[in-house]
Amino acid sequence: MNQAEKSQLGKVSAYIDRYDASLLFPIPRAPKRLEIGITGAPHFFGADVWTAYELSWLNLRGKPQVALAHFTIPCDSINIIESKSFKLYLNSFNNTRFADADAVAATLRQDINHAIWQTHSATLGENQLSTVQSSAGVKILLPEQFDQEPVHELDGLSLDRLDIECQHYSPTPQLLSAVFDEAPVSEVLTSNLLKSNCLVTGQPDWASIRINYEGPQIDQAGLLQYIISFRNHNEFHEQCVERIFMDIWTQCKPIKLSVYARYTRRGGLDINPFRTSYPQAVPANIRTARQ
């Protein structure tokens, strides 16, 4: 089983500029989900929405091409992809010739699906591909489309307006509470104060978060204190969002809940996990100003 500590995170890496799918480093979702009480199928739907800002390849005449790429990784996949390995993999396209952007997209889709659905056989000591239940989405944006890419902040009522005292800087779900003896409400709440750290390197990860729920009214001051309590917590983006979802789900017992975080980019990549208790479309991949 691949572990984060065995990835290229925090290590000096050779930048390979010829196509190499083996650079992708998948990490199983299951161990971290066990920590937050998920032993079988998750209590949520959703996806991890990535943007690659540094994608380039050569056309058949050797002329460099540049593009942006949007990736949608289904949250029911077996693995996440470690972000530095994704960066190294994308760099391997730099001096590789492709017929066109469609050929690049097809290669990306095939390799990503292989990585996120790959399992490891402990008895045979080899990797195997599970049945692909939901495919990764890949969308390439060429330069003539760049000007159509919007910048927009997350919609909702900002929790950051609250003047609160903060004392907890590791996840403290006990800060969460809700009013259970009054009529349920429907709210969309946002904050720009989510910060966590990389699980391996400890480098800071910055994010904005949107929490959309229906149910007992959540105490907003406690929710903001809870979001801030991730400030010194070491975990990958996807894992933080799932922890937040499960803590709110358990402590506040909403009827419906969705949690969406947009993390600032690192190495030309941003990761934006979305988790929801009920089936709905993944939010459009629109970056915030900090991204």
C-alpha positions as CSV (number, residue, x, y, z in Angstrom):
1,M,0.0,0.0,0.0
2,N,1.3,3.4,-1.0
3,Q,1.9,5.7,2.0
4,A,2.3,9.5,1.8
5,E,5.7,9.3,3.5
6,K,7.0,7.2,0.5
7,S,6.0,9.8,-2.1
8,Q,8.3,12.6,-3.5
9,L,6.9,15.1,-1.0
10,G,9.7,17.0,0.8
11,K,12.4,15.3,-1.3
12,V,14.7,16.5,-4.1
13,S,13.1,15.3,-7.3
14,A,14.4,15.0,-10.9
15,Y,12.1,16.7,-13.3
16,I,11.4,14.3,-16.1
17,D,10.3,16.0,-19.3
18,R,9.3,12.9,-21.3
19,Y,6.0,11.2,-20.8
20,D,6.0,8.9,-17.8
21,A,2.7,7.7,-16.3
22,S,4.5,5.8,-13.5
23,L,5.2,9.2,-11.9
24,L,1.6,9.3,-10.5
25,F,1.6,8.3,-6.9
26,P,-1.8,7.0,-5.6
27,I,-2.6,7.0,-1.9
28,P,-5.6,4.9,-0.6
29,R,-8.5,6.9,0.9
30,A,-9.5,4.2,3.3
31,P,-7.0,4.6,6.2
32,K,-7.8,8.3,6.7
33,R,-11.5,7.6,6.4
34,L,-11.2,5.0,9.2
35,E,-9.9,7.8,11.5
36,I,-13.2,9.7,11.1
37,G,-15.5,6.7,11.5
38,I,-16.1,5.7,7.9
39,T,-15.7,1.9,7.7
40,G,-17.8,1.1,4.6
41,A,-19.4,3.3,1.9
42,P,-19.0,7.0,2.8
43,H,-21.9,9.1,4.0
44,F,-21.3,11.5,1.1
45,F,-21.1,12.0,-2.6
46,G,-18.8,14.4,-4.4
47,A,-15.4,14.9,-6.1
48,D,-12.0,16.5,-5.9
49,V,-11.9,19.3,-8.5
50,W,-8.3,20.1,-9.6
51,T,-7.0,22.9,-11.8
52,A,-3.6,22.5,-13.6
53,Y,-2.2,25.9,-14.6
54,E,1.1,24.6,-16.0
55,L,0.3,22.1,-18.7
56,S,2.4,22.0,-21.9
57,W,3.4,19.6,-24.6
58,L,4.8,19.6,-28.2
59,N,2.7,19.3,-31.3
60,L,3.8,16.9,-34.0
61,R,6.1,19.6,-35.5
62,G,7.8,20.1,-32.1
63,K,6.1,23.5,-31.4
64,P,5.2,24.0,-27.7
65,Q,1.6,24.2,-26.7
66,V,0.2,25.5,-23.5
67,A,-3.2,25.0,-21.8
68,L,-5.1,24.9,-18.5
69,A,-6.7,21.7,-17.4
70,H,-9.6,20.9,-15.1
71,F,-9.8,17.4,-13.5
72,T,-12.7,15.9,-11.6
73,I,-11.7,13.0,-9.4
74,P,-14.7,11.1,-8.0
75,C,-14.7,10.7,-4.2
76,D,-15.7,7.1,-4.5
77,S,-12.4,6.2,-6.1
78,I,-10.1,4.0,-4.2
79,N,-7.2,6.5,-4.1
80,I,-6.3,10.1,-4.2
81,I,-3.3,11.3,-6.2
82,E,-0.5,12.9,-4.2
83,S,-0.2,16.4,-5.6
84,K,3.6,16.6,-6.1
85,S,3.5,13.4,-8.1
86,F,0.7,14.9,-10.2
87,K,2.9,17.9,-10.9
88,L,5.9,15.7,-11.9
89,Y,3.6,13.6,-14.1
90,L,2.3,16.7,-15.9
91,N,5.9,18.0,-16.4
92,S,6.7,14.8,-18.2
93,F,4.5,16.0,-21.0
94,N,6.7,19.0,-21.6
95,N,8.9,17.5,-24.4
96,T,6.5,14.8,-25.6
97,R,4.7,15.1,-28.9
98,F,1.0,14.7,-29.2
99,A,-1.3,15.0,-32.3
100,D,-3.6,17.5,-30.6
101,A,-5.3,18.5,-27.3
102,D,-7.7,15.6,-27.6
103,A,-4.9,13.1,-27.6
104,V,-3.4,14.8,-24.5
105,A,-6.8,14.6,-22.7
106,A,-7.3,11.0,-23.6
107,T,-3.8,10.1,-22.2
108,L,-4.5,12.1,-19.0
109,R,-7.9,10.4,-18.5
110,Q,-6.5,6.9,-19.0
111,D,-3.6,7.4,-16.6
112,I,-5.6,9.2,-13.9
113,N,-8.3,6.5,-13.9
114,H,-5.6,3.8,-13.6
115,A,-4.1,5.6,-10.6
116,I,-7.3,6.3,-8.7
117,W,-8.7,2.8,-9.1
118,Q,-5.4,0.9,-8.6
119,T,-5.2,-1.5,-5.7
120,H,-2.2,-3.3,-4.2
121,S,-2.1,-7.0,-3.7
122,A,-0.2,-7.7,-0.5
123,T,0.1,-11.4,-1.3
124,L,1.4,-10.9,-4.9
125,G,3.3,-7.7,-4.1
126,E,1.9,-6.0,-7.2
127,N,-0.6,-3.3,-8.3
128,Q,-3.9,-4.3,-9.9
129,L,-6.6,-2.2,-11.5
130,S,-10.1,-2.4,-9.9
131,T,-13.2,-2.0,-11.9
132,V,-13.5,1.7,-12.8
133,Q,-16.9,2.7,-11.3
134,S,-16.8,6.4,-12.2
135,S,-14.3,7.9,-14.6
136,A,-12.2,11.0,-13.9
137,G,-13.2,14.0,-15.8
138,V,-10.6,15.9,-17.9
139,K,-11.2,19.2,-19.6
140,I,-8.4,21.1,-21.5
141,L,-8.7,24.8,-22.0
142,L,-6.6,26.3,-24.9
143,P,-5.2,29.8,-24.8
144,E,-8.2,31.3,-26.8
145,Q,-10.4,30.2,-23.9
146,F,-8.3,31.7,-21.1
147,D,-10.1,35.0,-21.1
148,Q,-13.4,33.2,-20.4
149,E,-12.1,31.9,-17.1
150,P,-13.9,33.8,-14.3
151,V,-12.7,34.7,-10.8
152,H,-15.5,34.7,-8.2
153,E,-15.6,34.3,-4.4
154,L,-17.7,31.6,-2.8
155,D,-21.3,32.8,-2.3
156,G,-22.8,32.8,1.1
157,L,-22.9,34.6,4.5
158,S,-19.3,35.2,5.7
159,L,-18.6,33.8,9.1
160,D,-15.4,36.0,9.2
161,R,-17.6,39.0,10.2
162,L,-17.8,37.6,13.7
163,D,-15.5,38.9,16.4
164,I,-14.6,35.8,18.2
165,E,-11.9,34.5,20.6
166,C,-9.8,31.6,19.3
167,Q,-7.9,29.2,21.5
168,H,-7.9,25.9,19.6
169,Y,-5.6,25.2,16.6
170,S,-6.1,21.5,16.1
171,P,-9.5,20.1,15.1
172,T,-12.0,20.4,17.9
173,P,-15.4,19.1,16.9
174,Q,-16.7,19.9,20.4
175,L,-16.8,23.5,19.3
176,L,-19.7,22.6,17.0
177,S,-23.3,22.9,18.3
178,A,-26.8,23.4,16.9
179,V,-30.3,24.3,18.2
180,F,-32.4,21.1,18.1
181,D,-35.6,22.4,19.7
182,E,-36.4,25.1,17.1
183,A,-37.6,24.9,13.5
184,P,-34.9,23.8,11.0
185,V,-33.2,26.5,8.8
186,S,-31.4,26.6,5.5
187,E,-28.1,28.5,5.4
188,V,-25.0,28.9,3.2
189,L,-22.0,30.0,5.3
190,T,-18.4,30.8,4.1
191,S,-15.0,31.6,5.5
192,N,-11.6,32.5,4.2
193,L,-9.9,31.4,7.4
194,L,-9.4,27.7,6.7
195,K,-5.7,26.7,7.0
196,S,-4.2,23.3,7.4
197,N,-0.7,21.9,6.7
198,C,0.6,19.3,4.4
199,L,0.5,15.8,6.0
200,V,4.2,15.2,5.1
201,T,6.1,18.5,4.8
202,G,4.1,20.6,7.2
203,Q,3.9,23.4,4.6
204,P,0.8,25.6,5.0
205,D,-2.3,25.1,2.9
206,W,-4.7,28.0,2.6
207,A,-8.4,27.7,1.6
208,S,-11.8,29.3,1.5
209,I,-14.7,27.1,2.5
210,R,-18.5,27.0,1.9
211,I,-20.9,25.1,4.1
212,N,-24.4,24.6,2.8
213,Y,-26.9,22.9,5.1
214,E,-30.5,22.4,6.0
215,G,-31.5,21.4,9.5
216,P,-31.0,22.5,13.1
217,Q,-29.4,26.0,13.1
218,I,-25.6,25.7,13.6
219,D,-24.0,28.1,16.1
220,Q,-22.0,30.3,13.7
221,A,-19.4,31.4,16.3
222,G,-18.6,27.8,17.2
223,L,-18.5,26.8,13.5
224,L,-15.9,29.6,12.8
225,Q,-13.9,28.6,15.8
226,Y,-14.0,25.0,14.6
227,I,-12.8,26.0,11.0
228,I,-10.0,27.9,12.6
229,S,-9.1,24.9,14.8
230,F,-7.6,23.3,11.7
231,R,-4.8,25.9,11.6
232,N,-2.0,23.6,12.9
233,H,-3.5,20.3,11.6
234,N,-1.5,18.1,9.2
235,E,-3.7,16.4,6.6
236,F,-4.2,16.5,2.8
237,H,-6.9,18.8,1.4
238,E,-9.3,15.9,0.6
239,Q,-9.0,14.5,4.1
240,C,-9.6,17.8,5.9
241,V,-12.8,18.4,4.0
242,E,-14.1,14.9,4.8
243,R,-13.2,15.4,8.4
244,I,-15.1,18.7,8.5
245,F,-18.1,17.1,6.8
246,M,-18.2,14.2,9.2
247,D,-17.8,16.4,12.3
248,I,-20.6,18.7,11.3
249,W,-22.8,15.7,10.3
250,T,-22.2,14.0,13.7
251,Q,-22.3,17.0,16.0
252,C,-25.0,19.1,14.3
253,K,-27.1,16.4,12.7
254,P,-28.2,18.4,9.6
255,I,-30.9,17.0,7.2
256,K,-28.7,18.0,4.2
257,L,-25.1,19.1,4.1
258,S,-22.5,20.0,1.6
259,V,-18.9,21.2,2.2
260,Y,-16.8,22.7,-0.5
261,A,-13.2,24.1,-0.1
262,R,-11.1,25.9,-2.6
263,Y,-7.4,25.6,-1.7
264,T,-4.7,28.0,-3.1
265,R,-2.5,26.5,-5.7
266,R,0.9,24.9,-5.1
267,G,3.2,23.7,-7.9
268,G,0.8,25.0,-10.5
269,L,-2.1,22.9,-9.1
270,D,-5.1,23.7,-6.9
271,I,-7.3,21.1,-5.3
272,N,-10.9,21.8,-4.4
273,P,-12.8,19.0,-2.6
274,F,-16.6,18.9,-2.6
275,R,-18.6,16.5,-0.4
276,T,-22.4,16.4,-0.2
277,S,-24.9,14.2,1.7
278,Y,-27.3,14.1,-1.3
279,P,-26.7,13.7,-5.1
280,Q,-26.1,17.0,-6.8
281,A,-23.8,18.5,-9.5
282,V,-20.2,19.2,-8.6
283,P,-19.7,23.0,-8.4
284,A,-18.3,24.7,-11.5
285,N,-14.6,25.0,-11.3
286,I,-14.4,28.8,-10.8
287,R,-11.3,30.0,-9.0
288,T,-11.3,32.5,-6.1
289,A,-9.1,35.6,-6.1
290,R,-6.4,33.9,-3.9
291,Q,-6.1,31.0,-6.3
